[in-house]
Amino acid sequence: MKLSLVRPGLYRVKRGQTLCCVAHAFGLPPRVLAAENDLSEELFEGQLLKIPAAAGNLYIVRGGESRRLLCGSEENFERMNKTALLYIGQSVLI
């Protein structure tokens, strides 16, 4: 299914779409999309989401990598990814 923006920076959720599905379609980690929209529940059909401009590339964390190694500093990592957590297999922006 092709996703398209309603207006620049906004997206209307279609039936059956999940946060992960929408986030990955726009090249974002799900927690970044959730933080941008103050989400605490699952998405619903017709909901309008703010899509932040991706400030990096989506990357899957491998063993031995650190926040500083991935983003230059721990503060940059937290700002870009809306979390201080880092674990193997996690999708992050770098």
N, CA, C and O of each residue as an XYZ file, in Angstrom:
376
protein
N       0.852     -1.172      0.000
C       0.000      0.000      0.000
C       0.896      1.232      0.000
O       1.810      1.343      0.817
N       0.635      2.142     -0.905
C       1.414      3.371     -0.995
C       0.852      4.403     -0.018
O      -0.362      4.590      0.071
N       1.736      5.062      0.705
C       1.327      6.095      1.642
C       1.572      7.453      1.019
O       2.582      7.662      0.347
N       0.658      8.370      1.240
C       0.856      9.725      0.727
C       0.426     10.735      1.777
O      -0.472     10.482      2.581
N       1.083     11.877      1.753
C       0.805     12.922      2.719
C      -0.453     13.691      2.327
O      -0.692     13.933      1.144
N      -1.263     14.079      3.328
C      -2.437     14.904      3.101
C      -1.968     16.305      2.736
O      -2.395     16.860      1.724
N      -1.108     16.868      3.541
C      -0.419     18.143      3.318
C       1.013     17.902      3.763
O       1.286     16.927      4.463
N       1.926     18.771      3.371
C       3.293     18.559      3.846
C       3.331     18.424      5.361
O       2.888     19.312      6.089
N       3.864     17.307      5.822
C       4.018     17.086      7.255
C       2.839     16.429      7.940
O       2.908     16.182      9.144
N       1.739     16.129      7.222
C       0.577     15.472      7.827
C       0.219     14.215      7.048
O       0.352     14.170      5.825
N      -0.244     13.179      7.780
C      -0.657     11.926      7.159
C      -1.920     11.429      7.842
O      -2.013     11.441      9.069
N      -2.906     10.987      7.040
C      -4.153     10.435      7.575
C      -4.049      8.912      7.587
O      -3.781      8.293      6.557
N      -4.264      8.309      8.762
C      -4.145      6.867      8.961
C      -5.274      6.132      8.233
O      -6.439      6.527      8.288
N      -4.892      5.055      7.554
C      -5.852      4.208      6.852
C      -6.201      2.992      7.720
O      -5.472      2.654      8.652
N      -7.314      2.348      7.402
C      -7.785      1.190      8.179
C      -6.700      0.117      8.259
O      -6.089     -0.232      7.250
N      -6.468     -0.396      9.450
C      -5.534     -1.491      9.667
C      -4.075     -1.095      9.806
O      -3.235     -1.959     10.059
N      -3.749      0.168      9.652
C      -2.348      0.584      9.763
C      -1.947      0.697     11.234
O      -2.729      1.128     12.082
N      -0.729      0.304     11.503
C      -0.181      0.398     12.855
C       0.859      1.510     12.906
O       1.294      2.017     11.872
N       1.245      1.874     14.104
C       2.285      2.881     14.298
C       3.571      2.445     13.604
O       4.207      3.245     12.918
N       3.956      1.186     13.779
C       5.191      0.683     13.159
C       5.121      0.755     11.646
O       6.091      1.154     11.001
N       4.001      0.380     11.077
C       3.811      0.397      9.619
C       3.982      1.813      9.070
O       4.710      2.018      8.100
N       3.321      2.776      9.680
C       3.392      4.164      9.210
C       4.791      4.730      9.423
O       5.348      5.368      8.529
N       5.359      4.499     10.602
C       6.690      5.035     10.909
C       7.735      4.525      9.923
O       8.519      5.312      9.393
N       7.754      3.236      9.673
C       8.763      2.676      8.770
C       8.536      3.112      7.328
O       9.498      3.239      6.571
N       7.290      3.343      6.933
C       7.014      3.829      5.578
C       7.625      5.215      5.353
O       8.010      5.557      4.235
N       7.709      6.008      6.425
C       8.290      7.346      6.316
C       9.742      7.376      6.786
O      10.329      8.450      6.911
N      10.328      6.197      7.048
C      11.737      6.121      7.423
C      12.028      6.637      8.820
O      13.076      7.236      9.062
N      11.090      6.401      9.750
C      11.237      6.871     11.129
C      11.134      5.717     12.105
O      10.412      4.754     11.845
N      11.839      5.793     13.225
C      11.587      4.832     14.295
C      10.191      5.102     14.876
O       9.795      6.261     14.997
N       9.445      4.059     15.236
C       8.093      4.262     15.774
C       8.039      5.209     16.969
O       7.093      5.988     17.087
N       9.031      5.160     17.859
C       8.978      6.014     19.048
C       9.110      7.499     18.685
O       8.597      8.352     19.409
N       9.787      7.822     17.579
C       9.910      9.215     17.141
C       8.544      9.722     16.665
O       8.137     10.833     17.003
N       7.844      8.903     15.883
C       6.513      9.278     15.415
C       5.541      9.396     16.591
O       4.722     10.314     16.633
N       5.632      8.466     17.543
C       4.762      8.513     18.726
C       5.038      9.764     19.560
O       4.100     10.414     20.020
N       6.299     10.107     19.759
C       6.652     11.292     20.549
C       6.191     12.569     19.855
O       5.706     13.492     20.510
N       6.338     12.625     18.545
C       5.932     13.811     17.779
C       4.428     14.064     17.896
O       3.978     15.209     17.854
N       3.650     12.975     18.044
C       2.192     13.083     18.082
C       1.605     12.852     19.466
O       0.385     12.752     19.597
N       2.430     12.765     20.500
C       1.977     12.527     21.878
C       1.028     11.334     21.954
O      -0.025     11.409     22.587
N       1.409     10.231     21.303
C       0.554      9.044     21.275
C       0.759      8.189     22.509
O       1.890      7.953     22.933
N      -0.344      7.726     23.084
C      -0.273      6.787     24.201
C      -1.120      5.550     23.908
O      -1.116      4.590     24.678
N      -1.852      5.582     22.779
C      -2.689      4.460     22.363
C      -2.384      4.130     20.910
O      -1.681      4.877     20.228
N      -2.920      3.000     20.438
C      -2.749      2.603     19.047
C      -3.460      3.587     18.133
O      -4.344      4.325     18.571
N      -3.082      3.597     16.890
C      -3.678      4.495     15.899
C      -5.098      4.057     15.556
O      -5.460      2.896     15.743
N      -5.898      4.994     15.053
C      -7.237      4.659     14.587
C      -7.436      5.235     13.187
O      -6.793      6.217     12.815
N      -8.317      4.629     12.426
C      -8.584      5.055     11.059
C      -9.020      6.519     11.028
O      -9.876      6.930     11.812
N      -8.439      7.298     10.131
C      -8.783      8.707      9.976
C      -7.963      9.660     10.837
O      -8.037     10.875     10.657
N      -7.185      9.122     11.767
C      -6.364      9.972     12.643
C      -5.333     10.721     11.799
O      -4.750     10.151     10.877
N      -5.111     11.982     12.112
C      -4.130     12.800     11.410
C      -2.836     12.815     12.222
O      -2.848     13.154     13.405
N      -1.736     12.454     11.597
C      -0.432     12.412     12.257
C       0.493     13.476     11.684
O       0.500     13.734     10.481
N       1.277     14.093     12.575
C       2.351     14.986     12.134
C       3.548     14.110     11.793
O       3.978     13.289     12.604
N       4.077     14.286     10.606
C       5.252     13.523     10.180
C       6.462     14.460     10.245
O       6.572     15.389      9.445
N       7.368     14.217     11.196
C       8.534     15.093     11.297
C       9.494     14.859     10.135
O       9.588     13.751      9.607
N      10.192     15.895      9.752
C      11.221     15.753      8.723
C      12.326     14.876      9.299
O      12.884     15.184     10.353
N      12.634     13.808      8.622
C      13.685     12.901      9.093
C      15.022     13.629      9.062
O      15.428     14.168      8.033
N      15.690     13.636     10.192
C      16.962     14.345     10.301
C      18.122     13.355     10.260
O      19.142     13.560     10.917
N      17.965     12.299      9.500
C      19.020     11.303      9.423
C      18.537     10.088      8.658
O      17.496     10.120      8.004
N      19.303      9.024      8.749
C      18.972      7.776      8.076
C      18.566      6.737      9.105
O      19.126      6.690     10.201
N      17.591      5.903      8.757
C      17.161      4.828      9.639
C      18.237      3.749      9.639
O      18.721      3.344      8.582
N      18.609      3.287     10.827
C      19.712      2.343     10.987
C      19.342      1.325     12.054
O      18.697      1.675     13.042
N      19.740      0.078     11.871
C      19.505     -0.986     12.851
C      20.786     -1.168     13.667
O      21.854     -1.421     13.110
N      20.670     -1.039     14.986
C      21.822     -1.101     15.895
C      22.400     -2.520     15.948
O      21.664     -3.504     16.015
N      23.727     -2.598     15.917
C      24.454     -3.865     16.044
C      25.234     -3.865     17.352
O      25.392     -2.822     17.987
N      25.714     -5.019     17.747
C      26.462     -5.167     18.988
C      27.707     -4.304     19.028
O      28.395     -4.154     18.019
N      28.001     -3.735     20.190
C      29.204     -2.943     20.384
C      29.068     -1.477     20.021
O      30.009     -0.710     20.221
N      27.927     -1.066     19.494
C      27.745      0.331     19.115
C      27.198      1.135     20.290
O      26.472      0.609     21.133
N      27.554      2.402     20.331
C      27.115      3.270     21.425
C      26.381      4.481     20.850
O      26.446      4.755     19.652
N      25.694      5.187     21.718
C      24.998      6.413     21.298
C      25.989      7.420     20.736
O      25.712      8.074     19.731
N      27.125      7.544     21.370
C      28.151      8.489     20.920
C      28.705      8.088     19.552
O      28.908      8.942     18.689
N      28.949      6.800     19.354
C      29.464      6.312     18.077
C      28.461      6.570     16.945
O      28.854      6.950     15.842
N      27.187      6.366     17.215
C      26.161      6.495     16.180
C      25.823      7.944     15.837
O      25.590      8.260     14.670
N      25.795      8.829     16.836
C      25.312     10.199     16.604
C      26.287     11.292     17.015
O      25.935     12.470     16.976
N      27.492     10.934     17.403
C      28.482     11.952     17.755
C      28.482     12.322     19.224
O      29.527     12.665     19.776
N      27.313     12.257     19.873
C      27.223     12.512     21.305
C      25.928     11.899     21.831
O      24.995     11.638     21.071
N      25.889     11.676     23.129
C      24.690     11.103     23.742
C      23.512     12.059     23.623
O      22.374     11.623     23.449
N      23.777     13.364     23.715
C      22.711     14.365     23.612
C      22.091     14.362     22.216
O      20.870     14.438     22.079
N      22.932     14.274     21.176
C      22.412     14.206     19.803
C      21.553     12.968     19.607
O      20.496     13.040     18.980
N      21.999     11.826     20.140
C      21.238     10.588     20.014
C      19.857     10.753     20.643
O      18.846     10.407     20.031
N      19.815     11.280     21.863
C      18.544     11.450     22.566
C      17.629     12.445     21.855
O      16.418     12.228     21.795
N      18.178     13.514     21.324
C      17.380     14.512     20.613
C      16.789     13.921     19.337
O      15.612     14.133     19.046
N      17.579     13.195     18.588
C      17.122     12.637     17.319
C      16.156     11.468     17.491
O      15.227     11.309     16.699
N      16.373     10.643     18.527
C      15.630      9.399     18.678
C      14.601      9.407     19.803
O      13.905      8.414     20.013
N      14.501     10.508     20.519
C      13.494     10.671     21.584
C      13.588      9.602     22.662
O      12.587      9.258     23.290
N      14.798      9.075     22.878
C      15.035      8.086     23.927
C      16.518      8.042     24.264
O      17.371      8.401     23.452
N      16.807      7.593     25.488
C      18.200      7.386     25.888
C      18.568      5.910     25.757
O      19.738      5.550     25.889
N      17.577      5.054     25.497
C      17.814      3.614     25.396
C      18.502      3.250     24.092
O      18.266      3.872     23.057
N      19.353      2.240     24.153
C      20.023      1.723     22.970
C      20.187      0.219     23.157
O      20.745     -0.226     24.160
N      19.703     -0.566     22.196
C      19.827     -2.016     22.282
C      19.981     -2.600     20.877
O      19.602     -1.975     19.886
N      20.536     -3.794     20.810
C      20.772     -4.471     19.538
C      19.446     -4.719     18.836
O      18.486     -5.180     19.454
N      19.394     -4.414     17.549
C      18.184     -4.609     16.758
C      17.249     -3.423     16.733
O      16.257     -3.431     16.005
N      17.550     -2.400     17.520
C      16.718     -1.197     17.597
C      16.862     -0.370     16.315
O      17.960     -0.262     15.769
N      15.764      0.208     15.836
C      15.797      1.147     14.706
C      16.053      2.541     15.254
O      15.318      3.012     16.122
N      17.083      3.201     14.755
C      17.422      4.557     15.216
C      17.738      5.437     14.019
O      18.049      4.952     12.931
N      17.650      6.748     14.244
C      18.086      7.714     13.243
C      19.535      8.065     13.520
O      19.913      8.319     14.664
N      20.344      8.079     12.470
C      21.742      8.494     12.644
C      22.066      9.581     11.649
O      23.193     10.076     11.621
